[in-house]
Amino acid sequence: MISDIDMKHLRRCVELARNALKKGDEPFGSVLVSSSGEVLFEDHNHVASGDHTQHPEFNIARWAAANLTPEERAEATVYTSGEHCPMCAAAHGWVGLGRIVYASSSQQLVEWLTEMGVAPSPVKNLPIHEVIRGAIVHGPVPELAAEVRELHRQFYSRKG
């Protein structure tokens, strides 16, 4: 299910997550790719500003709505280092984006943060399928999930 091309884009997402971490932000990164394989938009988390809606997947949905036709959105793939939160999944669904491929799942993140003693998020973590009807979703990818876990460990160890 996960191709070499998928892995290439997922590795870029992890790199973007690492960049977010270097900037003092939570380590999440995402990439929007057209049906022809062109990278259309990429971003990382910007929640350190205090605006917790500044997730890369949400920004991708906004960009796609403003710049792509409904057909182009439906044929595009969103790659991300972590499974969409409910807010981002809803934005993805409302905008009509296509396939989602993620390196680590929401369930994994909850488990990791619990192990690290991090308080739960104020928003429930739900699988994408519980938010978007008929979503085409692939993930997690074990060989990248371990790397994503380490980025989160680094983030929360810095926070003390």
N, C-alpha and C positions, 0 to 999 in steps of 0.2 A: 503493500500500500504506500509506503514512503519511498519515493524514488531518489536517485542521486541528485536530481534538480531540486527536489524538496529539501534534501539535506543541505545543499548549498545555501538556499534561502534561510533555512532554520539556523545555520551557522552564522549568517549575517545578523539574524535576530539576537542571538546570544552575544555577538559582538556589540550590537546596539545596547543591549542590557548592561554589558560591561562598561560601555561609555556612560550610561546613566549613573552607574555606581561610582565611577570616577568623578562625576559632577556632584556627588552627594545625594543622588536620587535613588529611589527604589529600582532594582534591576529588572526592567522589562523593556523589550524592544520588539518592533513589528515592521513588516514589509508587505506592501501591496504589489502584486504581480499580475500583469495582463495575461490574457489567454495566449498571447504570442510569446510570453516569457519576458517581457520588458518590465523592469522595476519602475513602478509609477510613483511610489511614495514610500518613505520610510521615516520612522520616528522612534523615540524612546520616551520613557516616563518623564513627566515634568511636574510631579506632585509636591516636590520639596518646597515649592512656592506657597503651599497651603491650599491650593485648588486641587482637590482630590478627583476632579473629573478630567484632569489632563493626562489621560492614559493614551498610549500610542494607538490602540485599536479604535478608540473613540475619535481621535484625530484623523485616522484613516477613513472612517465612515463619513466624517464631515467633508474631507477633501474629495472623496469619491462622489458624494452627492452633488458637489459643486462643479466637478470636472469630467464626469463620465456619464454616458447614457445609461439608462436602465439595463440595456443588453450588455454593455461593457462591464457594468458592475456585477451582473449575474455570472459572467464568465471569468471574472478575476478570482484570484486566490489570495487570502490573507494568511501570512505566516507570522507566527508570534512565539516568543520565548515561553510564555505562559498562557494557558487557556483563558479565554475571555472571562471577565467578571460579568455579572448580570447586566450592569449598565452598558458595557461594551457589546455584549451579545445582543441586547435589545437594539442598540444603534446599528449594528451589523444587519440585523433582521429588517429593521425599518427601511434601511437604505437599499436592501436587496443585494448585498454582496454575496459572492459564491462561496466556494470551498474554504474551509478553515483548517490549517495544519499547525499544531503546536508542539513544542518540545516537552513541556511539563504541564501536568493537569492541575486543576483547582484543588482536587482531593490531595494530590501530592503536596501542594503548597500548604494547605491546612495542616497536614501531618508534620511537615518540616517545621513550621512556625510553632506548633504545639510542642514539639521536641525542644525547640529553642527557648521556650517559655514566653513567647510573644502573645500578647492578648489578642483575642479574635477580632476580626474586622467588624465594623458596625453593620456591614452588608453581608448577608448570607452568600457563601460560595455555592453556586449551582452549576451543574454541567451545562454546557451550551445547549444540548438537546432539550433541557427543561425550559429554555427561554425562547429558542427559535424552532418553529415547526419545520421539519424536513431538512434540517441543516446537514450538510455533508462535512463531516469532521473527521480528521485523522490525528492521532496522538494518544498518549505521549510517546516520545522517542527516548528509550532508556539511556542510550549513550550520551544524549545531550541533557537529559533531566538531571543527571548527577552534577554536571557543570553548572546548571541553573541553580541547583540547591546550594552549591558552594557560593555563588554570588549572593544569594539571600543570607547565607550564614555570615558572610563578610559585612553585608549591610547592617544586619542587626547586632553584630558584635561591635561595630563602630558606635551604634546608638547607645550601647551600654545597657 
